[in-house]
Structure formats: structure tokens, C-alpha cells
């Protein structure tokens, strides 16, 4: 016998997370946030390159191994990893600023038409 209340709470929480994911996907697909849109394109591009080099089971195995080893390695070497991550984020922000100045700011964006909700 499985109690009904925990299952309903789980389903409700799962529903909220799925709706949040769909909302994020809709925001990316609409192109409102150019940074998220470009990140999604880059992520899918990298995934397609990796998918061309490996089959699905190999990728799943690599992901599983990384899922179990990376958090442990981060816990062990957190004091060495955090400064490197901060330096990488600063460099990425500099590169994004250059890209934004030279390319993205020159892309004409038309007005977004909002649909009236009844």
C-alpha cells in the first residue's frame, strides 16, 4: 500500500518543474534573450559534435562516470578550482562583451509583438 499524499506532492512538484522547463524552452525559442539563445545553439552544436564521435551508450557511460567523479573531485580540490572558475568567468564575460560590441549590437531587432491574453 502506497500512501496517496506523498505521491500527489511528488506529482505536483514534478508538474511545476516541467512547466518551468517548458517556459524556459519557450523563452529560448522566441529569441527574447539573445544570450540564452546563443548558449543553447552552442550547447547543441557541441552535443552534435560529440554525438558524431561517439555512440549513445558511450556518451551515457561517460556522463554517468562524470556524474559520480566530478562532485567528489570538486569537494576535494574546491580551494584550487574556485579561483580558476572565477578567472574563466571573467575571461568569458570579456569575450562576450567583445562579441556583443562587434556583432550582436549590429543585429537589427524588430519590435516584439505581444499577443493579447483574454
N, CA, C and O atoms as a GROMACS GRO file, in nm:
protein
  472
    1UNK      N    1   0.084  -0.118   0.000
    1UNK     CA    2   0.000   0.000   0.000
    1UNK      C    3   0.089   0.124   0.000
    1UNK      O    4   0.174   0.141   0.088
    2UNK      N    5   0.068   0.209  -0.099
    2UNK     CA    6   0.144   0.333  -0.110
    2UNK      C    7   0.054   0.448  -0.069
    2UNK      O    8  -0.057   0.460  -0.120
    3UNK      N    9   0.100   0.534   0.024
    3UNK     CA   10   0.017   0.648   0.066
    3UNK      C   11  -0.004   0.746  -0.050
    3UNK      O   12   0.085   0.768  -0.132
    4UNK      N   13  -0.121   0.804  -0.054
    4UNK     CA   14  -0.158   0.892  -0.165
    4UNK      C   15  -0.093   1.029  -0.154
    4UNK      O   16  -0.054   1.086  -0.257
    5UNK      N   17  -0.080   1.084  -0.035
    5UNK     CA   18  -0.033   1.221  -0.018
    5UNK      C   19   0.110   1.244  -0.071
    5UNK      O   20   0.132   1.342  -0.142
    6UNK      N   21   0.207   1.157  -0.038
    6UNK     CA   22   0.342   1.181  -0.093
    6UNK      C   23   0.347   1.172  -0.246
    6UNK      O   24   0.422   1.245  -0.311
    7UNK      N   25   0.266   1.085  -0.303
    7UNK     CA   26   0.263   1.072  -0.449
    7UNK      C   27   0.205   1.198  -0.512
    7UNK      O   28   0.254   1.244  -0.615
    8UNK      N   29   0.103   1.254  -0.451
    8UNK     CA   30   0.044   1.377  -0.502
    8UNK      C   31   0.142   1.494  -0.490
    8UNK      O   32   0.149   1.578  -0.579
    9UNK      N   33   0.215   1.500  -0.380
    9UNK     CA   34   0.315   1.605  -0.364
    9UNK      C   35   0.427   1.591  -0.468
    9UNK      O   36   0.473   1.690  -0.524
   10UNK      N   37   0.469   1.468  -0.492
   10UNK     CA   38   0.571   1.443  -0.593
   10UNK      C   39   0.521   1.483  -0.731
   10UNK      O   40   0.594   1.547  -0.806
   11UNK      N   41   0.398   1.447  -0.764
   11UNK     CA   42   0.341   1.482  -0.895
   11UNK      C   43   0.327   1.634  -0.909
   11UNK      O   44   0.352   1.689  -1.016
   12UNK      N   45   0.288   1.700  -0.803
   12UNK     CA   46   0.274   1.846  -0.807
   12UNK      C   47   0.409   1.913  -0.828
   12UNK      O   48   0.422   2.004  -0.909
   13UNK      N   49   0.509   1.868  -0.755
   13UNK     CA   50   0.644   1.924  -0.771
   13UNK      C   51   0.700   1.897  -0.909
   13UNK      O   52   0.764   1.984  -0.968
   14UNK      N   53   0.676   1.777  -0.961
   14UNK     CA   54   0.722   1.742  -1.095
   14UNK      C   55   0.653   1.827  -1.200
   14UNK      O   56   0.715   1.871  -1.297
   15UNK      N   57   0.524   1.851  -1.182
   15UNK     CA   58   0.448   1.935  -1.275
   15UNK      C   59   0.505   2.076  -1.278
   15UNK      O   60   0.518   2.135  -1.385
   16UNK      N   61   0.538   2.131  -1.163
   16UNK     CA   62   0.594   2.266  -1.154
   16UNK      C   63   0.728   2.274  -1.228
   16UNK      O   64   0.753   2.369  -1.301
   17UNK      N   65   0.814   2.173  -1.208
   17UNK     CA   66   0.945   2.174  -1.272
   17UNK      C   67   0.933   2.156  -1.424
   17UNK      O   68   1.007   2.219  -1.499
   18UNK      N   69   0.841   2.072  -1.469
   18UNK     CA   70   0.820   2.054  -1.613
   18UNK      C   71   0.768   2.182  -1.675
   18UNK      O   72   0.814   2.220  -1.783
   19UNK      N   73   0.675   2.249  -1.610
   19UNK     CA   74   0.624   2.376  -1.662
   19UNK      C   75   0.734   2.482  -1.666
   19UNK      O   76   0.739   2.562  -1.760
   20UNK      N   77   0.821   2.483  -1.566
   20UNK     CA   78   0.932   2.578  -1.564
   20UNK      C   79   1.027   2.549  -1.681
   20UNK      O   80   1.077   2.641  -1.745
   21UNK      N   81   1.052   2.422  -1.708
   21UNK     CA   82   1.137   2.385  -1.820
   21UNK      C   83   1.076   2.426  -1.953
   21UNK      O   84   1.147   2.478  -2.040
   22UNK      N   85   0.945   2.402  -1.970
   22UNK     CA   86   0.879   2.444  -2.094
   22UNK      C   87   0.881   2.595  -2.110
   22UNK      O   88   0.898   2.645  -2.221
   23UNK      N   89   0.865   2.667  -2.000
   23UNK     CA   90   0.871   2.813  -2.006
   23UNK      C   91   1.010   2.859  -2.050
   23UNK      O   92   1.022   2.952  -2.130
   24UNK      N   93   1.113   2.796  -1.998
   24UNK     CA   94   1.249   2.830  -2.036
   24UNK      C   95   1.273   2.798  -2.184
   24UNK      O   96   1.336   2.877  -2.255
   25UNK      N   97   1.225   2.683  -2.229
   25UNK     CA   98   1.239   2.648  -2.370
   25UNK      C   99   1.165   2.746  -2.460
   25UNK      O  100   1.215   2.782  -2.567
   26UNK      N  101   1.047   2.789  -2.419
   26UNK     CA  102   0.971   2.887  -2.498
   26UNK      C  103   1.046   3.020  -2.505
   26UNK      O  104   1.048   3.085  -2.609
   27UNK      N  105   1.108   3.060  -2.394
   27UNK     CA  106   1.184   3.185  -2.391
   27UNK      C  107   1.305   3.178  -2.483
   27UNK      O  108   1.337   3.275  -2.552
   28UNK      N  109   1.373   3.064  -2.484
   28UNK     CA  110   1.488   3.046  -2.571
   28UNK      C  111   1.445   3.046  -2.717
   28UNK      O  112   1.508   3.110  -2.802
   29UNK      N  113   1.337   2.974  -2.748
   29UNK     CA  114   1.291   2.962  -2.886
   29UNK      C  115   1.238   3.093  -2.941
   29UNK      O  116   1.249   3.119  -3.061
   30UNK      N  117   1.182   3.178  -2.856
   30UNK     CA  118   1.129   3.305  -2.903
   30UNK      C  119   1.240   3.404  -2.936
   30UNK      O  120   1.216   3.499  -3.011
   31UNK      N  121   1.359   3.384  -2.883
   31UNK     CA  122   1.472   3.471  -2.912
   31UNK      C  123   1.471   3.601  -2.834
   31UNK      O  124   1.542   3.694  -2.870
   32UNK      N  125   1.393   3.609  -2.729
   32UNK     CA  126   1.388   3.732  -2.649
   32UNK      C  127   1.520   3.759  -2.578
   32UNK      O  128   1.567   3.872  -2.573
   33UNK      N  129   1.578   3.654  -2.523
   33UNK     CA  130   1.707   3.668  -2.455
   33UNK      C  131   1.815   3.611  -2.546
   33UNK      O  132   1.831   3.489  -2.556
   34UNK      N  133   1.888   3.698  -2.612
   34UNK     CA  134   1.986   3.657  -2.712
   34UNK      C  135   2.098   3.574  -2.651
   34UNK      O  136   2.150   3.483  -2.715
   35UNK      N  137   2.136   3.606  -2.528
   35UNK     CA  138   2.244   3.532  -2.463
   35UNK      C  139   2.205   3.386  -2.441
   35UNK      O  140   2.283   3.296  -2.472
   36UNK      N  141   2.084   3.362  -2.390
   36UNK     CA  142   2.038   3.224  -2.370
   36UNK      C  143   2.024   3.152  -2.504
   36UNK      O  144   2.055   3.033  -2.514
   37UNK      N  145   1.978   3.224  -2.605
   37UNK     CA  146   1.961   3.166  -2.737
   37UNK      C  147   2.095   3.120  -2.794
   37UNK      O  148   2.106   3.010  -2.848
   38UNK      N  149   2.198   3.204  -2.781
   38UNK     CA  150   2.330   3.168  -2.831
   38UNK      C  151   2.393   3.054  -2.750
   38UNK      O  152   2.463   2.970  -2.805
   39UNK      N  153   2.368   3.052  -2.620
   39UNK     CA  154   2.418   2.943  -2.536
   39UNK      C  155   2.353   2.811  -2.576
   39UNK      O  156   2.419   2.708  -2.581
   40UNK      N  157   2.224   2.815  -2.606
   40UNK     CA  158   2.154   2.694  -2.648
   40UNK      C  159   2.209   2.645  -2.783
   40UNK      O  160   2.228   2.525  -2.802
   41UNK      N  161   2.234   2.737  -2.875
   41UNK     CA  162   2.290   2.699  -3.004
   41UNK      C  163   2.428   2.636  -2.986
   41UNK      O  164   2.458   2.532  -3.044
   42UNK      N  165   2.512   2.700  -2.904
   42UNK     CA  166   2.647   2.647  -2.882
   42UNK      C  167   2.642   2.510  -2.814
   42UNK      O  168   2.719   2.421  -2.849
   43UNK      N  169   2.553   2.494  -2.717
   43UNK     CA  170   2.541   2.366  -2.649
   43UNK      C  171   2.496   2.254  -2.742
   43UNK      O  172   2.549   2.144  -2.737
   44UNK      N  173   2.398   2.284  -2.827
   44UNK     CA  174   2.353   2.184  -2.923
   44UNK      C  175   2.460   2.153  -3.027
   44UNK      O  176   2.471   2.039  -3.072
   45UNK      N  177   2.538   2.253  -3.064
   45UNK     CA  178   2.646   2.231  -3.160
   45UNK      C  179   2.752   2.138  -3.100
   45UNK      O  180   2.796   2.043  -3.166
   46UNK      N  181   2.792   2.164  -2.974
   46UNK     CA  182   2.890   2.078  -2.907
   46UNK      C  183   2.833   1.937  -2.892
   46UNK      O  184   2.904   1.839  -2.914
   47UNK      N  185   2.707   1.927  -2.856
   47UNK     CA  186   2.644   1.795  -2.842
   47UNK      C  187   2.642   1.720  -2.974
   47UNK      O  188   2.661   1.598  -2.976
   48UNK      N  189   2.619   1.790  -3.085
   48UNK     CA  190   2.618   1.723  -3.215
   48UNK      C  191   2.758   1.675  -3.254
   48UNK      O  192   2.773   1.570  -3.315
   49UNK      N  193   2.860   1.753  -3.218
   49UNK     CA  194   2.998   1.710  -3.246
   49UNK      C  195   3.032   1.585  -3.164
   49UNK      O  196   3.088   1.489  -3.217
   50UNK      N  197   2.996   1.588  -3.035
   50UNK     CA  198   3.022   1.471  -2.951
   50UNK      C  199   2.941   1.350  -2.998
   50UNK      O  200   2.990   1.238  -2.995
   51UNK      N  201   2.819   1.373  -3.040
   51UNK     CA  202   2.735   1.264  -3.089
   51UNK      C  203   2.789   1.202  -3.216
   51UNK      O  204   2.767   1.084  -3.242
   52UNK      N  205   2.859   1.281  -3.295
   52UNK     CA  206   2.920   1.227  -3.416
   52UNK      C  207   3.043   1.144  -3.387
   52UNK      O  208   3.080   1.057  -3.466
   53UNK      N  209   3.107   1.169  -3.274
   53UNK     CA  210   3.229   1.096  -3.240
   53UNK      C  211   3.203   0.968  -3.160
   53UNK      O  212   3.282   0.874  -3.167
   54UNK      N  213   3.094   0.965  -3.087
   54UNK     CA  214   3.065   0.851  -3.001
   54UNK      C  215   2.923   0.802  -3.027
   54UNK      O  216   2.839   0.875  -3.080
   55UNK      N  217   2.898   0.677  -2.988
   55UNK     CA  218   2.758   0.632  -2.995
   55UNK      C  219   2.689   0.666  -2.862
   55UNK      O  220   2.754   0.710  -2.767
   56UNK      N  221   2.560   0.645  -2.856
   56UNK     CA  222   2.480   0.688  -2.741
   56UNK      C  223   2.523   0.619  -2.612
   56UNK      O  224   2.532   0.684  -2.508
   57UNK      N  225   2.548   0.490  -2.616
   57UNK     CA  226   2.585   0.418  -2.495
   57UNK      C  227   2.718   0.466  -2.439
   57UNK      O  228   2.736   0.474  -2.318
   58UNK      N  229   2.812   0.499  -2.526
   58UNK     CA  230   2.941   0.550  -2.480
   58UNK      C  231   2.922   0.686  -2.414
   58UNK      O  232   2.980   0.713  -2.308
   59UNK      N  233   2.841   0.773  -2.475
   59UNK     CA  234   2.814   0.904  -2.415
   59UNK      C  235   2.743   0.889  -2.280
   59UNK      O  236   2.774   0.961  -2.186
   60UNK      N  237   2.648   0.796  -2.272
   60UNK     CA  238   2.576   0.774  -2.146
   60UNK      C  239   2.673   0.723  -2.039
   60UNK      O  240   2.664   0.765  -1.924
   61UNK      N  241   2.764   0.635  -2.075
   61UNK     CA  242   2.861   0.584  -1.979
   61UNK      C  243   2.954   0.695  -1.931
   61UNK      O  244   2.981   0.706  -1.812
   62UNK      N  245   3.004   0.777  -2.023
   62UNK     CA  246   3.091   0.888  -1.987
   62UNK      C  247   3.018   0.986  -1.895
   62UNK      O  248   3.074   1.034  -1.797
   63UNK      N  249   2.891   1.015  -1.927
   63UNK     CA  250   2.813   1.107  -1.843
   63UNK      C  251   2.794   1.049  -1.703
   63UNK      O  252   2.803   1.122  -1.604
   64UNK      N  253   2.768   0.920  -1.695
   64UNK     CA  254   2.749   0.856  -1.564
   64UNK      C  255   2.877   0.860  -1.481
   64UNK      O  256   2.873   0.889  -1.362
   65UNK      N  257   2.990   0.831  -1.544
   65UNK     CA  258   3.118   0.836  -1.472
   65UNK      C  259   3.147   0.979  -1.426
   65UNK      O  260   3.189   0.999  -1.312
   66UNK      N  261   3.125   1.077  -1.512
   66UNK     CA  262   3.147   1.216  -1.474
   66UNK      C  263   3.053   1.260  -1.363
   66UNK      O  264   3.091   1.338  -1.275
   67UNK      N  265   2.931   1.211  -1.368
   67UNK     CA  266   2.832   1.246  -1.267
   67UNK      C  267   2.876   1.203  -1.128
   67UNK      O  268   2.844   1.270  -1.029
   68UNK      N  269   2.948   1.094  -1.119
   68UNK     CA  270   2.992   1.045  -0.989
   68UNK      C  271   3.131   1.095  -0.950
   68UNK      O  272   3.162   1.098  -0.831
   69UNK      N  273   3.215   1.132  -1.046
   69UNK     CA  274   3.352   1.170  -1.010
   69UNK      C  275   3.372   1.321  -0.995
   69UNK      O  276   3.448   1.364  -0.909
   70UNK      N  277   3.306   1.401  -1.077
   70UNK     CA  278   3.329   1.546  -1.074
   70UNK      C  279   3.290   1.607  -0.939
   70UNK      O  280   3.368   1.687  -0.886
   71UNK      N  281   3.175   1.575  -0.880
   71UNK     CA  282   3.144   1.635  -0.749
   71UNK      C  283   3.244   1.597  -0.640
   71UNK      O  284   3.278   1.680  -0.555
   72UNK      N  285   3.292   1.474  -0.642
   72UNK     CA  286   3.392   1.434  -0.542
   72UNK      C  287   3.524   1.507  -0.563
   72UNK      O  288   3.587   1.550  -0.467
   73UNK      N  289   3.565   1.521  -0.689
   73UNK     CA  290   3.688   1.594  -0.717
   73UNK      C  291   3.674   1.741  -0.679
   73UNK      O  292   3.768   1.801  -0.629
   74UNK      N  293   3.556   1.798  -0.703
   74UNK     CA  294   3.535   1.938  -0.664
   74UNK      C  295   3.540   1.955  -0.513
   74UNK      O  296   3.600   2.050  -0.464
   75UNK      N  297   3.477   1.863  -0.439
   75UNK     CA  298   3.483   1.872  -0.293
   75UNK      C  299   3.626   1.863  -0.241
   75UNK      O  300   3.662   1.932  -0.146
   76UNK      N  301   3.705   1.779  -0.305
   76UNK     CA  302   3.842   1.759  -0.259
   76UNK      C  303   3.931   1.879  -0.293
   76UNK      O  304   4.016   1.918  -0.212
   77UNK      N  305   3.914   1.938  -0.412
   77UNK     CA  306   4.001   2.045  -0.459
   77UNK      C  307   3.926   2.177  -0.477
   77UNK      O  308   3.959   2.254  -0.566
   78UNK      N  309   3.827   2.203  -0.394
   78UNK     CA  310   3.743   2.322  -0.406
   78UNK      C  311   3.824   2.451  -0.397
   78UNK      O  312   3.798   2.546  -0.471
   79UNK      N  313   3.922   2.455  -0.309
   79UNK     CA  314   4.001   2.577  -0.292
   79UNK      C  315   4.088   2.608  -0.413
   79UNK      O  316   4.125   2.724  -0.433
   80UNK      N  317   4.122   2.508  -0.493
   80UNK     CA  318   4.202   2.530  -0.614
   80UNK      C  319   4.113   2.556  -0.736
   80UNK      O  320   4.153   2.627  -0.829
   81UNK      N  321   3.994   2.499  -0.736
   81UNK     CA  322   3.905   2.508  -0.853
   81UNK      C  323   3.833   2.643  -0.857
   81UNK      O  324   3.818   2.701  -0.964
   82UNK      N  325   3.790   2.694  -0.743
   82UNK     CA  326   3.713   2.819  -0.740
   82UNK      C  327   3.787   2.938  -0.800
   82UNK      O  328   3.727   3.011  -0.879
   83UNK      N  329   3.915   2.962  -0.768
   83UNK     CA  330   3.984   3.074  -0.834
   83UNK      C  331   3.995   3.057  -0.985
   83UNK      O  332   3.985   3.154  -1.060
   84UNK      N  333   4.016   2.934  -1.030
   84UNK     CA  334   4.022   2.910  -1.175
   84UNK      C  335   3.887   2.936  -1.240
   84UNK      O  336   3.880   2.990  -1.350
   85UNK      N  337   3.780   2.897  -1.172
   85UNK     CA  338   3.646   2.924  -1.225
   85UNK      C  339   3.616   3.073  -1.232
   85UNK      O  340   3.554   3.119  -1.328
   86UNK      N  341   3.660   3.147  -1.131
   86UNK     CA  342   3.640   3.292  -1.133
   86UNK      C  343   3.717   3.358  -1.247
   86UNK      O  344   3.665   3.447  -1.314
   87UNK      N  345   3.841   3.314  -1.269
   87UNK     CA  346   3.920   3.367  -1.380
   87UNK      C  347   3.854   3.335  -1.514
   87UNK      O  348   3.850   3.419  -1.604
   88UNK      N  349   3.802   3.213  -1.526
   88UNK     CA  350   3.737   3.173  -1.651
   88UNK      C  351   3.611   3.255  -1.675
   88UNK      O  352   3.584   3.295  -1.788
   89UNK      N  353   3.534   3.281  -1.569
   89UNK     CA  354   3.412   3.362  -1.586
   89UNK      C  355   3.445   3.506  -1.625
   89UNK      O  356   3.375   3.565  -1.707
   90UNK      N  357   3.550   3.562  -1.568
   90UNK     CA  358   3.592   3.698  -1.605
   90UNK      C  359   3.633   3.702  -1.752
   90UNK      O  360   3.598   3.795  -1.824
   91UNK      N  361   3.708   3.602  -1.795
   91UNK     CA  362   3.751   3.597  -1.935
   91UNK      C  363   3.632   3.577  -2.029
   91UNK      O  364   3.625   3.639  -2.135
   92UNK      N  365   3.538   3.491  -1.990
   92UNK     CA  366   3.418   3.470  -2.072
   92UNK      C  367   3.335   3.597  -2.083
   92UNK      O  368   3.281   3.628  -2.189
   93UNK      N  369   3.324   3.671  -1.974
   93UNK     CA  370   3.249   3.797  -1.978
   93UNK      C  371   3.318   3.899  -2.068
   93UNK      O  372   3.251   3.974  -2.139
   94UNK      N  373   3.452   3.902  -2.067
   94UNK     CA  374   3.525   3.991  -2.157
   94UNK      C  375   3.499   3.953  -2.302
   94UNK      O  376   3.473   4.039  -2.386
   95UNK      N  377   3.506   3.823  -2.331
   95UNK     CA  378   3.485   3.777  -2.468
   95UNK      C  379   3.342   3.803  -2.514
   95UNK      O  380   3.319   3.839  -2.629
   96UNK      N  381   3.246   3.785  -2.424
   96UNK     CA  382   3.106   3.813  -2.460
   96UNK      C  383   3.086   3.962  -2.485
   96UNK      O  384   3.011   4.000  -2.574
   97UNK      N  385   3.152   4.046  -2.406
   97UNK     CA  386   3.141   4.191  -2.428
   97UNK      C  387   3.196   4.230  -2.564
   97UNK      O  388   3.138   4.315  -2.632
   98UNK      N  389   3.307   4.170  -2.605
   98UNK     CA  390   3.363   4.197  -2.738
   98UNK      C  391   3.268   4.148  -2.846
   98UNK      O  392   3.244   4.220  -2.943
   99UNK      N  393   3.214   4.028  -2.830
   99UNK     CA  394   3.118   3.974  -2.926
   99UNK      C  395   2.994   4.062  -2.934
   99UNK      O  396   2.942   4.088  -3.042
  100UNK      N  397   2.947   4.106  -2.820
  100UNK     CA  398   2.828   4.192  -2.816
  100UNK      C  399   2.855   4.325  -2.886
  100UNK      O  400   2.770   4.375  -2.960
  101UNK      N  401   2.972   4.381  -2.863
  101UNK     CA  402   3.005   4.510  -2.922
  101UNK      C  403   3.023   4.500  -3.074
  101UNK      O  404   2.977   4.586  -3.148
  102UNK      N  405   3.091   4.395  -3.119
  102UNK     CA  406   3.125   4.385  -3.261
  102UNK      C  407   3.016   4.321  -3.346
  102UNK      O  408   3.001   4.356  -3.463
  103UNK      N  409   2.939   4.228  -3.290
  103UNK     CA  410   2.844   4.152  -3.372
  103UNK      C  411   2.700   4.171  -3.327
  103UNK      O  412   2.615   4.214  -3.404
  104UNK      N  413   2.673   4.138  -3.203
  104UNK     CA  414   2.534   4.131  -3.157
  104UNK      C  415   2.465   4.266  -3.157
  104UNK      O  416   2.345   4.274  -3.184
  105UNK      N  417   2.538   4.371  -3.126
  105UNK     CA  418   2.475   4.503  -3.122
  105UNK      C  419   2.437   4.553  -3.261
  105UNK      O  420   2.356   4.644  -3.274
  106UNK      N  421   2.495   4.494  -3.364
  106UNK     CA  422   2.466   4.536  -3.501
  106UNK      C  423   2.350   4.460  -3.564
  106UNK      O  424   2.308   4.494  -3.675
  107UNK      N  425   2.299   4.360  -3.496
  107UNK     CA  426   2.186   4.283  -3.548
  107UNK      C  427   2.058   4.362  -3.520
  107UNK      O  428   2.028   4.393  -3.405
  108UNK      N  429   1.984   4.395  -3.625
  108UNK     CA  430   1.861   4.472  -3.601
  108UNK      C  431   1.753   4.381  -3.541
  108UNK      O  432   1.727   4.272  -3.591
  109UNK      N  433   1.693   4.428  -3.435
  109UNK     CA  434   1.586   4.355  -3.371
  109UNK      C  435   1.456   4.432  -3.391
  109UNK      O  436   1.446   4.549  -3.354
  110UNK      N  437   1.359   4.366  -3.451
  110UNK     CA  438   1.229   4.429  -3.470
  110UNK      C  439   1.152   4.428  -3.340
  110UNK      O  440   1.189   4.358  -3.246
  111UNK      N  441   1.047   4.506  -3.334
  111UNK     CA  442   0.967   4.508  -3.211
  111UNK      C  443   0.896   4.374  -3.192
  111UNK      O  444   0.843   4.316  -3.287
  112UNK      N  445   0.898   4.327  -3.070
  112UNK     CA  446   0.828   4.204  -3.039
  112UNK      C  447   0.681   4.234  -3.017
  112UNK      O  448   0.645   4.322  -2.939
  113UNK      N  449   0.598   4.162  -3.086
  113UNK     CA  450   0.454   4.183  -3.073
  113UNK      C  451   0.402   4.088  -2.967
  113UNK      O  452   0.416   3.966  -2.978
  114UNK      N  453   0.345   4.144  -2.865
  114UNK     CA  454   0.285   4.063  -2.759
  114UNK      C  455   0.141   4.034  -2.793
  114UNK      O  456   0.066   4.124  -2.831
  115UNK      N  457   0.104   3.910  -2.780
  115UNK     CA  458  -0.034   3.871  -2.804
  115UNK      C  459  -0.119   3.910  -2.683
  115UNK      O  460  -0.075   3.898  -2.568
  116UNK      N  461  -0.238   3.956  -2.710
  116UNK     CA  462  -0.328   3.990  -2.600
  116UNK      C  463  -0.383   3.864  -2.540
  116UNK      O  464  -0.427   3.773  -2.610
  117UNK      N  465  -0.379   3.860  -2.409
  117UNK     CA  466  -0.435   3.744  -2.338
  117UNK      C  467  -0.573   3.780  -2.288
  117UNK      O  468  -0.592   3.881  -2.222
  118UNK      N  469  -0.667   3.696  -2.321
  118UNK     CA  470  -0.805   3.720  -2.278
  118UNK      C  471  -0.832   3.660  -2.144
  118UNK      O  472  -0.943   3.670  -2.093
   0.00000   0.00000   0.00000
